[in-house]
Every structure is written in structure tokens, then in C-alpha cells.
Amino acid sequence: MNEKEKVRIMKKKAVILTGKPENVKRVYTEDVLKELRELVDLHERLIGKDDFLTDREVLKQAEVAFSTWGMLQLTEEEIKKFLPNLKAVFYSAGSVQSFAHPFLSCGVKVMSAWAANAVPVAEYSTAQIILANKGFYQNAVLYKKNHTQASKFFSTFPGNYSVKVGILGAGMIGTRVIELLKPYKIDVMVFDPFLSDERAKELGVTKHSLTEIFSSCQTISNHLANNPQTVGILNKEHFNRMPENATFINTGRGAQVVEDDLIRALIEVPTRTAVLDVTFPEPIKEDSRFLQMDNVFITTHIAGSAGREVERMAWYMVEEFIRYEKGEELKYNVTLEMLKTMA
């Protein structure tokens, strides 16, 4: 009997909880669902908040739940009332901040595929850093207007050899960016109040303050955790210190940036560049100054899992369920303590 057969001997009752069925269909492909049906006794119909009364018996028996973007936000009272036997939630997406606390408070384990979602964000961010160090963004705009001006602008950039890059936040995404930058001769400076000296040494980076990073780095990439403490943490004290041809990249959260301060710094020194995959609010307001500036490059939050990349998150949770079922150490379980610093 192989390991997978051992897991299947006693199938747990399972449900898929969602307020957005379209997201489940994107993430849980037929291949994933086929594997889940072999591993658990999966209720075939998706369950939303409106189904809690009609599917009350199904919910009462459920021992594990799967979900993705659009996971139901339930109170502790609702969890105890409708899901009394629930032991674990496997969330095939990244941040669990919007729903996890009540489940954890009820003793329900929460597992997140944040590591899978971190992969494309880190790949995207690393690509932007490499391009930014070459002056790609404004050079591409200037070349269409004036070849000589574009060439002069390009000559002010150091490229990707012996250059300082700032990484804000050394969580799952920030750490992966650091790893992806290792083949380059780049001096990585990190701001993360939760990063220990020992861990920084393991990563091969140096710890610095925000002001030091914004003053020294050619490119700064934001991956800070999304919590009340980081709202507005990046402001004029930092943006005004950016070198004349520096680039600020944000794939973290728009609310972490005081946007008026960033706009002012970019206007005062138009050779500075901002590459923004997130804004506050999202979508961006139609009258935002960002949309009128040639040194600002905005995308519609494309850094995260997209296209076929989203399937990776579901497979991470399938593998995590197998570890859970076998009583092995879990890789992606979230705790109440972790919620304080997670994105």
C-alpha cells in the first residue's frame, strides 16, 4: 500500500466555501478536483453564505474546508453554529487577514497558499528591479520623443553590477526576491523590524532603516506586511531622499504609501521613477495625478498569480492536506501570532 492509498482509507467530509464561485472555477481545475475527490469525501456543490440553512447538515459534518479568493467571512458564533466539526481550512490564495481570525480563535487550523502566490509576485518584482537598474522605464518613453535625451538618461544608471537595491519586508515574497537577485552582483539592503540578525546573515543581506535605504538605493521594492502599523509608513521623509534617478516599485499595498508625498517627490525630481502595481484605492481614481505623469508606470495589480499560475495555489493546498492527514509537519499553517506581521 503506497502513501496516498493510506491517506484515502478514511475520507474526511469536505466542503468548498466561497462567495465567488467564478474564482473557485479558476483555481480548482478539473485535475485538482479529481485529486481532491480521491483524498476527501467532497460535497459537490459550492457553498456560499446563502446556502448555510439549506446545507446545514452538510456543513455540520464537514471536517475540512477548501477555498480561495472570495472565502466567506464568518463570525466565531457562525463557525460554532454551522461548522461545529470543522478542524481545518485550506485556502488556495495568499492573504488570510480578511477571514482567518475567527477560525483560529475557534481552534480551526488555517493553511494558506501564500508561498505559491509569492512565487509570481517575487518573479515580477525581480524583473522590475533588473529593468529599473538599467533605466528601462523612462528610457522607453524618452526614446520615442528624443533619442539623444534617452541616451543621456540611460547613461546615468549603474545597471545590475555593484548596485544597491532596497527590499522593504523580508517575508515570503521579499525573501524570494532576495534569493532571485543572488546571481547578480547586487548589494541588497533590507528594512524589516522582524528580521533577526541571524536570518539576515543567512540571506546574505544587511539590515537598514527606511531612511538609509531610500537615501542609498538605486531601486527600492516594497513587500511590507499589510497591517495597521504599515499604513502610510512610506512618506515624504523617504521619497524626498531618493537619488535623482532612483526607482520605487510597489507590489505590496497602496495604503502603505502616502501618495501625495510620492507624487510631490516625483514632480520635484522628474528623473525619479515609480512602478506601481498597487494603489489606494484600487482601482485608481480617474483624477489621480499618477495617471498624468510620464515617470509613473501603473499596472492593474498583475504581479500576483494570474492565468495558469493560480492553479499552483490549489496544488500547494492539496499537498498540505496530505501532510495534515498524515500527521506530518505543516508548511503553510497560519497562527494568530503570524497574523500580526503577515501581509
Long-range contacts (C-beta under 8 A, 24 or more apart in sequence): 3-326, 4-38, 4-322, 6-326, 7-39, 7-322, 7-325, 7-326, 8-38, 8-39, 11-39, 11-40, 11-41, 12-40, 12-41, 12-63, 12-64, 12-325, 13-40, 13-41, 13-43, 13-58, 13-61, 13-62, 13-63, 13-64, 13-85, 14-40, 14-41, 14-42, 14-43, 14-62, 14-63, 14-64, 14-65, 14-66, 15-42, 15-43, 15-47, 15-55, 15-58, 15-59, 15-62, 15-65, 15-66, 16-42, 16-43, 16-46, 16-47, 16-65, 16-66, 16-67, 17-46, 17-47, 17-48, 17-65, 17-66, 17-67, 17-71, 17-72, 17-89, 18-46, 18-47, 18-48, 18-67, 18-68, 18-70, 18-71, 18-72, 19-48, 19-49, 19-70, 19-71, 19-72, 20-69, 20-70, 21-46, 21-48, 21-70, 23-68, 23-69, 23-70, 24-67, 24-68, 24-70, 26-68, 26-310, 27-68, 27-69, 27-92, 27-93, 27-310, 27-311, 27-313, 27-314, 28-66, 28-68, 28-92, 28-314, 29-311, 29-314, 31-311, 32-311, 32-314, 32-315, 32-318, 35-318, 36-66, 36-318, 39-318, 39-321, 39-322, 39-325, 40-64, 40-321, 48-72, 52-78, 52-82, 56-82, 59-83, 60-84, 60-85, 61-85, 62-86, 63-87, 63-88, 64-88, 64-89, 64-90, 64-321, 64-324, 65-89, 65-90, 66-90, 66-91, 66-92, 66-317, 67-91, 67-92, 67-93, 68-92, 68-93, 68-310, 68-313, 68-314, 69-93, 71-96, 71-98, 71-99, 72-99, 73-98, 73-99, 74-99, 74-102, 74-103, 75-102, 76-102, 76-105, 76-106, 78-102, 79-103, 79-106, 79-108, 80-106, 83-108, 88-321, 88-324, 90-317, 90-320, 90-321, 90-324, 91-317, 92-116, 92-313, 92-314, 92-316, 92-317, 93-117, 93-305, 93-313, 94-118, 94-304, 94-313, 94-343, 95-226, 95-342, 95-343, 96-334, 96-339, 96-342, 97-226, 97-227, 97-339, 97-342, 97-343, 100-334, 100-339, 101-336, 101-339, 104-334, 104-335, 104-336, 104-339, 105-336, 109-324, 109-330, 109-333, 110-333, 110-334, 111-317, 111-320, 111-321, 111-324, 111-330, 111-332, 111-333, 111-334, 112-332, 112-334, 113-312, 113-313, 113-314, 113-316, 113-317, 113-320, 113-332, 114-172, 114-332, 114-342, 114-343, 115-172, 115-316, 115-331, 115-332, 116-305, 116-312, 116-313, 116-315, 116-316, 117-304, 117-305, 117-313, 118-172, 118-173, 118-176, 119-176, 119-305, 119-309, 119-312, 120-303, 120-304, 120-305, 120-306, 120-309, 121-173, 121-223, 121-251, 121-303, 121-304, 122-173, 122-176, 122-177, 122-180, 123-180, 124-251, 124-277, 124-302, 124-303, 125-173, 125-177, 125-221, 125-223, 125-249, 125-251, 125-303, 126-177, 126-180, 126-181, 128-221, 128-249, 128-251, 128-275, 129-165, 129-177, 129-181, 129-219, 129-221, 129-249, 130-160, 130-184, 132-218, 132-219, 132-247, 132-249, 132-273, 132-275, 133-157, 133-158, 133-159, 133-160, 133-163, 133-165, 133-218, 133-219, 133-247, 134-159, 134-160, 135-245, 137-247, 137-273, 137-275, 137-295, 137-297, 138-271, 138-273, 138-294, 138-295, 141-294, 153-245, 153-271, 156-244, 156-245, 156-271, 157-218, 157-245, 158-218, 160-184, 160-185, 160-186, 161-185, 162-186, 162-187, 163-187, 163-218, 163-219, 164-189, 164-216, 164-217, 164-218, 165-189, 165-217, 165-218, 165-219, 165-220, 165-221, 166-190, 166-191, 166-208, 166-213, 166-214, 166-216, 166-217, 166-219, 166-220, 166-221, 167-191, 167-205, 167-220, 167-221, 167-223, 168-192, 168-210, 168-213, 168-220, 168-221, 168-222, 168-223, 168-224, 168-234, 168-252, 169-222, 169-223, 169-224, 169-225, 169-252, 169-343, 170-194, 170-195, 170-199, 170-200, 170-203, 170-205, 170-223, 171-223, 171-225, 171-341, 171-342, 171-343, 173-223, 173-251, 173-343, 174-221, 174-223, 175-203, 177-221, 177-223, 178-203, 178-204, 178-205, 179-203, 189-213, 189-216, 189-217, 192-224, 194-341, 210-234, 210-237, 210-238, 211-237, 211-238, 211-241, 214-238, 214-239, 214-241, 214-242, 214-246, 215-241, 215-242, 215-243, 217-243, 217-246, 218-243, 218-245, 218-246, 218-247, 219-246, 219-247, 219-248, 219-249, 220-246, 220-247, 220-248, 220-249, 221-249, 221-250, 221-251, 222-248, 222-249, 222-250, 222-251, 222-252, 222-256, 222-257, 223-251, 223-252, 223-343, 224-252, 224-253, 224-256, 224-343, 225-341, 225-342, 225-343, 226-252, 226-253, 226-255, 226-256, 226-342, 226-343, 227-340, 227-341, 227-342, 230-256, 231-255, 231-256, 232-256, 232-257, 232-258, 234-258, 234-262, 235-261, 236-261, 236-264, 236-265, 239-264, 239-265, 239-266, 240-265, 240-268, 242-269, 242-272, 243-272, 244-269, 244-271, 244-272, 245-271, 245-272, 245-273, 246-272, 246-273, 247-272, 247-273, 247-274, 247-275, 248-272, 248-273, 248-274, 248-275, 249-274, 249-275, 249-276, 249-277, 250-274, 250-275, 250-276, 250-277, 250-278, 251-277, 251-278, 251-303, 252-278, 252-343, 253-278, 253-280, 253-343, 254-278, 254-279, 254-280, 254-281, 254-282, 255-280, 259-288, 259-290, 263-289, 263-290, 263-293, 266-293, 266-295, 266-296, 267-293, 270-294, 270-295, 271-295, 273-297, 277-301, 277-302, 277-303
